[in-house]
Each structure stands twice: as C-alpha cells, then as structure tokens.
Amino acid sequence: MELRADVAVIGGGLGGVSAALAALQAGRRVVITDPTRWLGGQLTSQLVPSDEHRYIEDDGANRSYRDFRDALREYYRRHYPLTDAARADPHLNPGHAWVSPVSLDPRVAVAVIDDLLAPYRSSDRLVVLMETEPVEVATDGDLVTGVVVRSASGELTSITAPYYLDATELGDLLELGGVEHRSGRESREQTGEPGAADTADPTDMQGVSWCFAIDHLEGEDHTIERPDDYAYWRDLRPPQLGGRHILGWGDPVKADGSPGRRWAFTPNLDDDEIDLDHRNMGLAPELWNYRRIAARRNFTPGFYRSDVVVVNWPMNDYVGGALFGVPDAQQHWDGAKALSRSLLYWLQTDAPRADGGTGWPGMRLRGDVAGTDDGFAMYPYIRESRRILALKTIVEQEVSTAFRGDGGAERYPDTVGVGHYYWIDRHATTVRGTSPGGTPHPFEIPLRSLIPQRVRNLLPACKNIGTTQITNGCYRLHPVEWSIGEAVGALAAHCLDTGTEPHAVAGDDDGVAAFQRVLTACGVQLRWDETKRW
C-alpha cells in the first residue's frame, strides 16, 4: 500500500499527537503511525501519569496543552460519578496523586485524543495506522524520500511526504535514515558539561520501566503464579543501584553513609494529604498515592472497590541493558517486563509490611487498565532515545541552577516553547549507574535544537531533540514533549506554506521572528515570566 501526505508523523506519543494536530490545524494532510493500539505514548500505552511542574495550572504550557488537560478533567465530569467536591474542583485530580496534578486512567486520555483527531479522520485529512512500526527509510543526499512501515500482520506501507517527523520513542528514523545522532552518555569532551562523564558510552542509557496497574481487595487472593525467575530478581543487587536489593523499600542509609530514601506503602490509605510540590517529598514518601490514577474519595461511595495505582517505582527501573544498540537488546525488552512481573509477585507474597507481616495477596493486576491480555503496559516507559546532532545542543550550563544561580535559564532568541520540571531527572543507567542531575530553572526550547545539522526534511518530535543525556532529564516530560511536537508540526506546515525549509527559517532572524508570530497566534508560550525560578 502507498500513502501520500503533507506531513508524515512516525510515532503516536504525545509529541506525535501534538505535531499531527498542529499540522492538521494549519490545513495539512497527515499520516500518523504507532506501534501500539493506543495513541498517547507515555500517558497511555506506557501507563505513566503526566509528569508536570509546580507552575502548570497558571504558566509554562501551550494553550493546546491546557485545552487537552481541561478536556481530560471535563471527561470525568461528564461521564464519572464524582463527588460534589471533586466535580466542583477546577483542579480536579482523579487519582489524587502527588506525582501529577492530573493523574488519570489511561483509557480516558485515549478517548480524549481520539476526540481531538476525530474531525480530521472524518474529513479524510488524517490517516492513522496503529500497531505499525518503521522498517525502512529511503534517502537521497540530505533528503528523506520515503518511509516504509510494517503492520503487526506484516503488511508493508510506503509513506511519502515533503516532511517526516520522528516521534518514535527510540528515535528509530534517525538510525534507519542515517541521520547523525548520539545515544547513551556523552563525555565531557563532547559536550563541555561539568557533570558529563570522562568517557562516552552510547549503550549507557537510563533504565526503562515496564509499568502495570494494581488495586487492592482486602480478604481476596489474586496472587499470580510464581515466575520461574523470581528468585533471581528477589535476590538481585544491581551494582548500578549501589548494591541495594532492587525488590525492596529502599535503604535509609546509602552505601556511602549518606541519607537514603525508604519508601512507605499503605494500600487504600484514606484522608491522605497531597503535596504536589516534589521539592517537599522527603526521605519517606508514600508509594500508594505516588502514581495513583483513581482515588475512591473522588467518586461516589462504592463506585470503586479500591483505589487504582500505577506501578512505576524504583523497584522496576530496569538497568540490565539497553533496548537498542546492543546485540542482546531483545533480552532486555524481555528482562524489563520480567522484573515487573516479579515485583508484582513480591508485592503479593514477600514484601515487608509495617505490621511485621509480608505481602498483600489481595493486590490485583488490572490488565483492563493497561489494555493488554498479560496485564502489563503495551510498551515500556522510555526515558531516553537516540538524540539528533542538532544545529544547537542544549547543555546543563544553560538550565541547571548549579551554574545559573538565581539568574534563570538561558534565554534563546529562537525560542519555540517552554518547559520545566522539578529535577534534571536522571535515573540509574545501564552501565555507569546513578549519575548527577541537579535542578533546572524554567527553560525554553530553541528552534535550532529541533533541526538536524544535515538532513533537511526530517524533524524530531519527542525525546530525540538536541539535548544531552543530562539535559534530557528535564526536556523529556509530558508537557515538554507536547510543546516539541507542536513546534515541529507547525514548522513543517509553515515551511510548506511559505516555500522555505527549516534550516532557512532557523538561519535568518526575520524568518525566526515570522515563525514565532505563527506560534504565538496558535497559543504557544515562547517565554517564561522572568521572575519564575526553580
């Protein structure tokens, strides 16, 4: 099969969705693909409630992202039996979670995304190919001339378009198309970052998490069959984690004698107070309400038999190896899910309880929430992918409070969006282990970080922009990915409208200003209030 479009979006995560919407709203025809059955990526098929920042309700997001958040909340008001207090809350948080101000069932996000795209599908301006992955990228010099994708049934489709947006979770088009990129950790010599390592290793990547959802039904037994490799995971002490048991509640004292974190766990705790400011999380945070996506207290009594919680915890950060760039990559895809399966069994049987007992057999795997037969997410939670060698690489000295002091993040003349997070959040990596991160000031997204140095018509639309492994730690979160996608979707449409190319736009002050006016008219936030700091 052959398809033609103005913009081909390969990958249907939040960046891909927002890129497609931006191009569609600019009057362009779009094809979008995704390897799973759900659009939405991190928020849906990966089961990760939105990681946002403390200013999000009033500042630091595009109008389209705010509209999306409003639609998620409104879906609950229209379709769920909320309590009067929850229904009246303008900042409704269905899961009453402290990791996210809008923590919700992924199926709600899927429904809202489908609603956003429905008019364009009806008008035949949007083609959506699900359970489809790229297998080939054709090039002619500095141009991409076509992408071949394969469906789960093996059907091949050739997609041609003037512009190709790589919204895949691992930057697949960069590898397939020979687009210059990096992966893993860079060296200090490569990036000039004080926090970078002495040596580079493209296979030393942040661990992935294969998430799952659970509830707890006291007095019932939902214990799964003991995994064949359970003893291995139960006893494992990965050196990347400082030698602590991966299946455990943490250590109050680290190996170096410094204070560690000891997680609390209280199924279906009631009247819990939520502090959305992660800076106050302390050394003994509660896991039950950490990524809770349905809190009974928000709904009429009896509607939920239990809260529903997503398990994306330190215990299922898989650091055994990388998912690409190594000969045994498939082993690590399998290993990430195997770790999560053993974590579930550990929770049901061997996990120490505060009352001196072990395990909660009433812990039930909610495969209906994940949309899968085996109960686990459709796709692992990816924190790091291939990253383009861009016209501009964002480095830690431009965002980190350790180097910026009270001066705020770097202000880029070609900003095309903003973002923020509590941390430069670098999880343990597959080789080196835990690496320094730090804290970022509210930051901007420079246009040049979205444009490859050489290739003229392929643009990154999610975590594959011109960051380093360090700055990826704050540029990879949900609202930032949405802003990246919207910027490149609008850029592709703008170039088609004006007969220019991304490199020409970025290389000309007037061209940048003209594109920024387009973004501003669409409700894109280009700069922060200058008083905002970490």
N, C-alpha and C positions, 0 to 999 in steps of 0.2 A: 504494500500500500504506500502511496505517496501523499504527503500533505504539504501545502504551502501556506505561509503566514507572513505577517509583517515582523512579528517577534516570536521566537521560539523560546519558551521557558522550560528548561530541563531541570525538574525537581520542584516538588509542590509543597515545600515547607512554608513557614511564614514569609520568608523573603521572596519565594517564588509566587505566593499568592498576592502579596502586595505589589510585586513587579507586574504581574499579569493585570491586576486591577488598574494600575497607573497607565499601562499601555492601552487597555480597553477604554478607559475613560477619556483617553486622548484620541479615540476614534480608530484604533488599530485592531487588526485581526491577530489573534494569539492562539498558539498551541501550548498547552502545559501538560507535563507528564509527572508521574510519581511512582516510585517502586511499591507503594503500599496501596491499601484500599481507602485510605483517608488522606485528604489534603490537610495541611496544617503542621506537619513535621513535629518539632519539639512539643507543641501544645497538644497534639492529638495522637499520632501514631507512635510517638516516643513517650507519651504519658507524663509530660513534665509541665506542671502549672507554671504560669508566666513568672519569670524572674524579673522584677522591676525595681525601681529606685524610690527613694523616700519622697521625691517631689512629684511623682507620676500623676496624682489626681489634679494637679494645677499647672504643671510645667514639664517640659522635657519630653514631648511626644508630638508627632504629627496629628493633624485633625483626623486623618483617616484611621489612625490607630485608636484615637479617642472614640471615634464613632464605632469602631469594632468592639472596644471594651464596653461601651454603652449598650450595644446590641446583645452582647453576652449576658449582661445583667438583665436587660429587658426580656430576654428569652425566659429567664427564670420567673420573672414577674408575671408573664403571660401564661406559662404552662405548668408551673410548680405550685404546690400548696404551701406557700411561705407563711410564716407568722406575720402578724400585722407589723411588728417592729422591723423584721427583715425586709418586708415589702416596701416600707417607708424609708429605708436606709439608702441614701443616694450613693453610698459607697458599699453597696451590698457585696459581701464576700461569701459566696455559697459554702465554701469549705471552712470558713473561719480559721484560715491558716495564717501562720506568721511568715511564711516564705513568700507569699504572694497576696497582693490586695484583691485579686480576682482569681481565686482558686476554685476550679470547677470540673465537672465531669467532662471528659474529652468529647463525648458524643454531642454535647451542647455546642462546643466550638466547631465541630464538623457541620452541624446543622446551620450555624450562622454563616460559615464560609460558603456552604452550598447556596444559601440565600443570596449572598453578595454576588455570586457568579451566575446565578440562575438567569437573569435577564440577557446576559451576553451569550449564554448557551442557547437560549430560545431564539435569539436573532441570528444564530449561526456565525457569530463573530468569535466564538471561543470553542475550541475542541479540547476536551480533557481525556487524556489517556492514562488510566490507572493501572497499577501493577505492571509498570513498564519502566525499563532501565536503558540508558545509552550503552551501545556496544561499539560504535564506530564514529569517528569524527573525520570528515574529509576537509582538506585544506588546499589552498592554492596560494603559496607565498605567505603573506601576512593576513590572509582572509580565511575564515571558516566558510566552506561552501555547502556543507550538509552534515546532518547528524542522523545516524541510524539508531533506532531504539527497538528493543525486543520486549514483547509482552510475556506474561507468565506462561502462556500457551505456546510460546515460541514464534509467534507472528512478528515479522520484521516490518517496520515502517520507516520510510525515508522522509525526513523533515527538512525543508529548505526555507530559508528566511533571510532577509537582509541582516538581522541581528539575532544573536544567540545569547541567552542569559543562563549562566551556570548557577543554578540554585540547588544543585545536588548537595547532599550532606557531607560528602567527602571530596568535593571538587573534581568529580570524575571527568568532566570535559577537559580540564587542564591537562590531565595525563593522556587521555585519548587523542587530544588535538596537538600535543607537543607544545603547549603554552608554558612558558617559563614560570616556574613556581618553586616554592620551598615547602617542606613539611618538617614536623618534629621541632627539635630545639636548634636554634642558631647559636653561633659562637659570638663572643664579644667583638671579635674582629669583623664579623659580618654586619652586625647591627650597630655597634658602638654603644650598646646599652650596658650600664654598670652592672645590672642584675643578670645579664646573659652569662652563659657558661663559658669556660675556657675553650671548649671544643664543641663542634656541631655534631648532631646525630639525627638524621632525618627520620629514624624509626623510634625516637624517644618522644612519644606523644602522650598527652593526658589520657588517663583511663576513661573508658566508657562505662555506662551503667545500663543494664537491661532491666527496665522498670516493670513493676507489676502493682496491681491494686488489691487491697485486702479490706475486709471488715472483721468484726469480732462478735461472735454469737456465743455468749456465756452458756455453759452447760451442754454445748454441742461439740461433736468431734469431726473436724474437717481435715485431719492430718493426712497429708499426701503420702504416697508410697516413698519409702526411704530411698533417696537417689543412690545409685551404685557408687558414686564418687564422693558421697557425703563426708566420710572420714577424712578425705584429703582436704576438703575445704574447711572443715571444722578445725583441723589442726594447723592449717596453713598460717605462717607468719611471714608475709612477703617482705623482703628487705627494703623494697620501695616505700613501705609503710612504717619503717623504723623498727621492724621486727614484732609489731603487735599482732595479735590474732585478728584476722580480717573479720571473722564472725565473733563479735564481742561488742560491748557497750563503750569501748574506748578505755583509755588509761588516764587516771587523774594526774599522773606524773609521767612525763615522756622519758625516753631512754637517756636524754642529756640532763635530766633533773629539772627541767622547766615544767611549768604547769601544763597539763593536758586537758582534754575535754572528755567528760564522762556523760554520755547521753542518758536521759531519762526516758522511760517508756511506760505509759499508763493508758491502756486501751479504754476508749469511751469515757475519758475523763469529762466531767461536767463543770460548767461555770469557770472555764479556763479563761484567763486574761491574755489577750494577744497584743504583743508589741511588734508592729510591722517594721520598726527600725532595727535592722540587723546588727547595727553597731552595739546594741544592748543585749545580744544573745547570750553572753556569758559563757561559763565553762561547763554548765549542766543544762543544756537546752532540752526541751521535750520533743521527742520524735513523733508522737501520735498526731499532734496538731501541726507538725512541721510542713508536710505537704498533704494535709487533709483536703479532700475535694468535695465532701458532703458532710456537713455538721448537722446533726439531728436538731440542735437548738434553733436552726433557721427555718425549720419546716414544722407543719402541724404535727402534734404528738402522734406517734405510731407510724408516720409515713416511712421513716427509715428505721429498721430494726437495729441498726448500728451506724455509727459514722463510717465513712469510706475514706481510706487513706492510700496515697500512692507511695510506694517504697522506692525512693531514690535517695539512698542513705550512704554514709561512708562504708557500710558493710558490703555494698555491691558496686563499689568502684573497682572495676576490673583492670589490673595493671600487669597481667601476664604477657601482653604483647600487643602489637599494633594491628589494626584491621586492614591495613594496606601497606604496600612497600616491603613486605617480608614474605618469604616463601611459604610460611605456615599461617598465613592470615586467616584461613578458614577455621583453623584450630582455635583462634582467639575469638572469632564470632561465636563458635560453639561454647568456648570457655566462659564468655561473659554471661550467657544465659544459664549455663550450668551453675555458676556461682550464685545467681539469683535464686535458682531452684533450691539449692542447699540452704540459702539464707531463709527461705520460707520454711523449710523443714526444721531448721534450727529454732526459728521463732515458735513453731508449734510444739517442739519437744525439749530442747536443751537450753534455751535462752534463760539466763538467771532472772528471777522475779524479785521484786523488792521484799516480798513476804518470805523469801527463802526457798520457795519452790522453783520449778523450772518449766518453761514452756506454756503456751496458750493453745491447746488443741482446738479451741473454738475459732482460731484465726482462719478465715475462709478466703481462698483465692477468688477474685472477681474477674473471671475471664470475659464476662459480658461487658464490663467497663473497658477492657483492653480491645474488645472486638476480635478475639482470637480463640481458637479451639484449645490451645495449651495454656491459656490464662495469662501469658506474658505479652508485653508490648509487641506491636508489629515490627518494631525497629529499635535498635539500641539508641540510647541518648548519646549523641555525638557532641563532644566539646571542642573538637579541633579537626580541621580538614587540611587539605592542600591549600596553600595561600599563593596568590599570584605575585610575581615580581612586578610591582606596580610603578607608575610614574612617581608615586610618593609612598614610602613605607612609614607607618605611624610607629614611633618608638616610645619607650617608657618615660624618657625625659620630658615628653610633651604632655603627659597626662598625670603622672604619679605625683602625689603630694610630697613624697620624699625629695623630689627635685624641684617642684614648682613652688613649694612653701605655701604661702597664702595668696599667691598670685594668680591662681586659677590655671586651667589647662591652656595649651596653645590655641590661639585664635587663627584659623586658616582663612585666607582671603577667598578661597574657593569652596567654603563650607556648603554642603548639600543636606545637612541634617545634624541632629544632636543625639546624645545618649549619655547614660550614666549607669553605675552600679555601685554597690557598697564596697566591693573589693575588686582588685585585679585578681580574679578568682582562678588560680592555677591549681588544679587538682593534681594528685600524685601521678607521675608519669611512668611509662613502661620500662624505662631503663634507669634513669637517674633518681627517680623517686620525687619526693616533695621538693619544690623549688620556690624561691621567694616570689611574692606577688606584690603586696602593698595595697594602697588605697588610691583611687583615681578621683580627681576633680571632675565635675560635669564637663563633658568634652564634645567636640564637633567631629563631623565626618568629612574629610576633604575629598573633593571630586577626584583629585589625582590618585587617591588610594583605591578607586574603583576602575581604573583604566590600566590594562596591561601595558608593559613597556613597548611591546612589538605588535601584537595582534590587534587588528583594527575594529573587528565587529563582534567580539566576544567579551562579555562583561560579567563580573562576579556578582551574585545576588544574595549571598548569605555570609557564612563564616570564612569565605575564601578570598576576602579582600586583602589589601596590602597592609596587614598587621604583622607583628612578630608573634612568636609564641607567648611572649609576656603580654603584649597589649591585646592579643586575642582574648585574654582573660576578662576584659571588660567590654569588648566590642562584639561579643558573641551572644548576648542575651536577647530575649524575645523582642522588645520594642526597638532595639538597635537593628536587629536583623530585618524587621519590618521597614525601618527607615532606609536601610541599604537597598532593599528590594524596590521600594517606591522610587528612590532616586534613579536607579538604573533603568527601570521600566519607563519612567518619564524621559530619561536621557535618550533611550532608543527611539521613542516617539518623536522627541524634539529634533533629533538628527534627521529622521525621515521627513519631518515637516519642513525643515529648513535646508535640506540638501547638503548637510555637513556631516562630520564624523566626530566621535568622542575626543580624539586627540586634538582636533582643531578647536573644539569648544574649550577644552582644558588649557590649551596653549595661548589663548587670547583673552585679555582682561574683559573686553567688551562681550566676547562670547560667553564667558563665565557669568557676567552680570545679567545677560539676557536669559540664560538658563535659570539663574537664581530667581528671576522675576516669574518665570513659569512655575517654579516650585512654590514660591510664596503664594501665588494665585490659587494653587491647589491645597493650601493649608499646611505646607511643610514648614516646620520650625527650623530656622537656619542657625540661630544663636541663642545662647542662654542669657538670662538676666545676669549681668556682670557681678552681682553680689552673691550668686549661688556658689557654694563650695561643698566639698565632701561632707 
